[in-house]
């Protein structure tokens, strides 16, 4: 695999795998984006759709619209609310 991840352009061959699109085409992605693609339960039909589906996910509104599996629900519950109870502890 000489190409980098089609989503984030990562080129470290140790982290690259292929994922299958709905059309049967296999494209190179990093392992993180392959996992996210698999966990969405939806196969993207194009590279553009794949980028939209698994790309930047930091927006809470976007995350809340995506389907969530059991592990995802547990992680969301575990990190809900304040990230640090004592924000002033670093002084």
Secondary structure as UniProt FT lines:
FT   TURN            6..8
FT   HELIX           13..15
FT   STRAND          16..20
FT   TURN            22..23
FT   STRAND          26..30
FT   HELIX           31..40
FT   HELIX           47..54
FT   HELIX           60..65
FT   HELIX           70..78
FT   HELIX           87..90
//
